[in-house]
Amino acid sequence: MNDVAAGLTRWLVRAVLFVAGVVLFLSLLAAALLLGLVWALRTLWARLSGHPSVPWVMRFDPRDSWSAVYRSQARKTSGRSAADVNSPAKPGRRMHVLPGADEVVDVQPRAPL
């Protein structure tokens, strides 16, 4: 009797997982088809109305991130005086020689800022 119950449970779990996989696949397929349909209708409308068909793009400019870093750094250092900025750094937790630095021969060593 235990073998029959274990077998039925095993098949029931397999069936539930299979149905869940089919539902997930069909929902992703429906979303992709809907997106394709919207894209095709948008292109068709652009052609019918005489407008250029502009592709969907993710508007991301790497310069925005770069300038954001510099703006935040400028805010952090704006409270310091010019003498503090130009003075050499005090040795601390982060000021140490990197491993393998003595093997580098193509640069001129200089004091840290």
Secondary structure, 3 states (H helix, E strand, C coil): CHHHHHHHHHHHHHHHHHHHHHHHHHHHHHHHHHHHHHHHHHHHHHHHHCCCCCCCCCCCCHHHHHHHHHHHHHHHHCCCCHHHHHCCCCCCCCCCCCCCHHHCCCCCCCCCC
